[in-house]
């Protein structure tokens, strides 16, 4: 699903020790289908060879502005026009200073100055150099001129100092490119809230009642909405999943905590997609100490949790789109349509737990999208693809 086919990405690699990370970044972008062109400064070639990038991208790595055997007639103009995005990483203090003041004295700075596309820069240097007021002024100037600055990370630096200045991992850099190029920004300016994962209802300090939800479907929806430009809030029960990038994540544990989080964000939400598997019941009493095993059977008194989706349907504001999920083991369409109507939803995504590949914890799903107008049955596909189809259907109906 994370497809960069047809997109041209120019990687500008400058003379810092972190230049080696850009080999993996180039590899990831090529794997996603991007046409990757690498431009290196002369100093960068002292840390990693052009041949490395040429092997990974299957394209000439450019260093010399005046190379006579290059394929373009006016290379810096051709590359500047072809680029959908330019990522300069690692960006040294020297190159940042040049870019901030319009100095174009090598191939990289010349291409950047001539390009009209989105430009990203990832500073990487010693902490003292990064924090120097001159560098900070240059970064501020670049932001004013439309550059997106990728904040460096903290940790042990190559010089032995500990502080901020590390280039983020290749996966983080690739995610930045994906965020800009992988999708049309059809949800730009739209606020999307997604619930995901299970809830845990405490029985005592040791035990809880829960379910088998992994959260994968909700996390896939949050990521897809982010790629489409939405401002996404992910309200997540306990999962083992990494948070999607560029998404605001609120961690909750119980159904009550998830309800409180939804109530808090709903007034500012345009689309609510409730993919979490929320407990319908919780223990009526939570023991203060661990319940000891006894010889006789144990009976637990349970009480209903709040129905979050029904509450949202009763308290919706104009323009809010409500989408729920329904997992059934029998009478899928009948039970799901009743839920759609009873709770006042705009759409419900229904799946049958007994369908192979559509249960908990797997990477695939087979869902049926029900609306007041009808139903659309989708075949078994990855949860990332299902998330895209779900959002396509929501966009078509908003």
N, C-alpha and C positions, 0 to 999 in steps of 0.2 A: 504493500500500500504506500510505502514511503518512496515515491517514484519521482526522480529528478530527470527523467528522460526529456530531452529537448531543451534542457537548461544549461547555460554556459556559466561556469564558475571560474573566476580567475583567483588563484592563490598567490599572494605576495609574500615571499619568505625572505626575512631580513636576518642580519648577522647576530643572532643570539644563540646560546647553547640549546634553547628549546626548539631550535629548527628541526631537530630529529623527529619531534612529535608530528610534524607536518606530513611526513611520509604516510603515517597511518590515517591522517585526516584526508589526504588525497585518495588513499585506497578506499576509505569508506564512501566518499562522494562518487567515485567511479563505480563502486558496487551498487549505489543507488541509481545509477544511470546517467549521472551528470557528465557533460563534456568539460573536462578540467584542464585548464592551462596554468602552468606554474611559471611565475616570474621571480627570479632570485636576484638579490643584490650581490655585488662582487664579494662582500664580506660573508654572505650566507654560504657561499660555495666552500668556505674554509671549514664549515661545520658539517655539511652534507653535500654530496655531489649531485650535479644536475642529472647524471645518469640514473640515479635512484628514482627521481620523479619521472623521467622519461620512460623508464620501465613500467612504473605503476600506472601512468596515464596514457601511454602509447602516443604521446605528443611531444614535440620539441620543447624543452625547457629553455626559456629565454633569459639571458643575462645581459648581453651586449646590445645596447640600443642600435648600434650601427652594423650589426651582423649582416653580411652581404648575401648569405645563403638562406635567409629566413623566407617563409612561404608568402608573407604578405608584402605588398608594395610599400605601404606605409604602416609598419607593424604596430606602432603604438596607437594609431587611430583605429585600425581594424580590430585590434583586441578590445579597445575601449568601447567600440560600437557593438561588438559581439557579446560582451559580458552582460549577464543578467544580475550578477552580484560579484563584488570584489571583497575578498577576505584577506587582510594583511595580518599575518600571524607567523612567528612572533613579531610584534611591532616594537622595534628598539626606540629609545629616546631620540636618537638621531633622525630616524625616518619620520617619527611623529612630528618632530620640529620642522622638517622639510615640508611635510604635507600641510601643517598648520599655516605655513607662510607661502605656499604656492611655489616652492622650489622644485623644479623638475630637471634633475641633472643625471638621471639614469632611466632605464626602461620602466622600472616599477613606478617611480613617481610621475613619469610622463604619462603612462597609461591611466593612473589614478586621476591625474589632473584633467585628462581628456574625457573621462567617462562620466556619464549621466546616471548610471545605475546606482542601486543601493550599495553603500560602502560600509564595511565593518572593520574595526581594528582591535586587535587583542594585545595590549601592552604586556611585555614580559621583560623584567630587568631587576636589578638590585633595588631593595626597598628604598634606600636613600635617594637613588636616582628617580624612582617613581614618585616619591613624596616631595622632591625638589619643587619649589614654587614655579620654576620655569616649565617643568614637565606638566604640572597641573594646569598652568595657563594654556599650554598647547593642547591638552586634552579638552579643556573647556572650549577652546576655539574650534576644534574639530567637531565637537557636539553642535556648536552653533552653525557650522557649515553642513550639518546633516549626517555626519558620521555616527554610526552606532558603536559605542565603546564597550567591549566585552571585559568586564572587570577581572583583573588577575586574582589568583587564589593565594592564600597564605600557606606558609610551611617552610621547610628547609630548602634554601636556595643553593644553586650550584657553587656560589662563592663561600658557602658555609654559614652565612647569616640566616636567621630565622625571621620571617616577616612576609609581607605581601609583595608579590611580584612574579608568581609562578604562572606559566601559561596553562589554561585549563586543558583537560584531557581531550584527545581527538573526538571522542563521542560527544562531548559538550559543544565543541566547535561545529561538528556536523549537524547537531540539533539546531544551532543558530541558523545555519544555511537552510535546513528543512523548514524552519518556522517561516522563512520569507518566501521560499520558492516552491514548496511541495504542493500547495493548494492555492486556488483562487481565494481571495479574502472575502468570501460571501457572507461571513458572519462578523465582519469588522464592526465594532461599536455595539455588538450584541452581548448581553451579559447572560451567561449560561451557568446554571448550578446543576451539578451531578452528584447523586448519592451512590455509594459503592460499598461492596463488601458485606460482611455479616455484622450483627451486633452481638454483644455478650451481656447476658443478664445474670448478675451475681446471685449465687445461692448462699455462699458464705465467703470468707476471705480467700478460700482455695479454689472453689468450684464455681462454674457458671453454666448457663444454658445457652447454646448457640446453634449454628448450622454449618453446612459445608461450603458456603460461598467463598470464593477466592478473591473476588473483587475485580477479576480480569475484564469483564464486560464494561463495568463502569469506568475503569481506568482507560480503556480503549476509547470510549466515548469522549472522555475529558480531553484526551490527547488529540483526537480528530477535530473536536471543536476548537482547540487551541490553534491547530494548523490552519483552520479556516479563518483565523483572526479574531475569534471571540475572546472576551474576558471571562475566564473560567474559574469557578470555585468548585473544588472537589471536596465533598464531605464524606470522609472515608471511615468505615469501621476498621477493626484490626485486620490487617493483611500483611503479607510478606513481600508486597510489591514495591518497587521504587516509584517515587512520585513522578508523574509526567513533568517534563520541563515547562517553565513559564506558566504554571498553573498554581493558583493559591490553594493549598491543601489545609483542610481543617480536620484534625484527627478526633474521632469520638469513639466511645466504647459501647454505651448502652443505647437502647431505643429512645430513652428519654433525652439523652444528650444529642442524638441525631435530630430529634424533633425540635429541640431548642435551637440547633444550628440552622435548620430549615426555616423556622419562624424568623430568625434574625436576618437571613439573606433574602427571603422571598420578596419583600417590598422593592428591592433593587434588582430583581431578576426578570429577564425577558423570557427565558426558556428554563423550565425545571424538568430534568430527566431523572426519575427516581429508579435507579437500577439496583439499589441496595436490597439485600435480603434481611429485612427487619423482623425481629422476633415479634410474634403476635401476642405472646404471653411472657410474663416474668414472675418469679417467685413473689408471693404476696408479702412474705417477710424475708429479710436478709439476716442470717444469723451473724452475730458479732464475733463468734468463735467458730473454728472448724467443727462441723457436725461429725460426731463420732459414729463409727459403725456399730450397729446393734444387731442382735440376733433376729429380731422381728423385722417385718417389712416396713418401709418408710413411705409415707404418703406426703406429697407436696401440694400445698394450696397455691394455685396460680391465679393471676389477675391479668386482665387485658392491658396491653400497651396502647398508647395513643395511635390512631390511624393517621399517619402523617400525610398520606396522599389525599385522603378524604378531607382532612382539615384544609389542605392547600386548595382543593376544589371549592370548598365553601368560602374561602377567604381570598380568592384570586382577584387580582386587579386587572383593569382593562389592558389587553395586549399580551397578557401572560399565556404562554403555551405550556400545557401540562402533558407530560408523557410518563406513563408508568410501565412497569414490567410485571408479567404474570408467569409464574412457573407452575405447571400443573402435571398431574400424573394420569388424568382422565378428563374427558369432555373439555378439551383445551379451548376450542372456540366459544362454546356455550358459556363456560365459566369466565373466560376472559372478557367477553362482551358484557356480561352482567357487571363485572368490575368496572369496565369502561363507562357504562351508563350510570351506575350507582354513585361513582365518585366524581362524575362530571369532568372526565378527561377528554383531551383532544386526540390522544393516541395511546395505544397500549401495545407493547412488544411482548408477544406470548411465545413461550416455548415449552415443549414437553420433556420432562426429565427422563422419560423412557426412550427418547430418540437418541440413537447412538451418536456421540460427538456433541451433544447439546446439553450435557449435564454440568455439574459443578467441577471446577478445577481444570477444565480442558481449555485449549486455545481456539476451539471452534464453537460455532453456534448455528442453530437453525431456528429462525424466528419468523413469526407471522405478525405483520403490522396491521392492527385493527384500528379503524377510525369510524366515526358515525356513518360515513358513506360506504364503507366496505372493508375488505380485507385483502392484503397482499402477502402471499406466502413466499418466503425467501428460501433458497436451497442452503444446504450446509456450506458454510464458508468460515474463514478465520474471523475472530472477534473484531479485528481491526477492520475487515471488509464489512462486517455486519454493522459496526459503528458508523461507517461511511454511508451505508444504505439507509440507516435510521435517520441520520442527519439530512440526507438528501430528501427524504420523505417529509421531515419536519419543515425544512426550508420551502418545499413546494406548497405547504399548507398554511404557512404563517401569513 
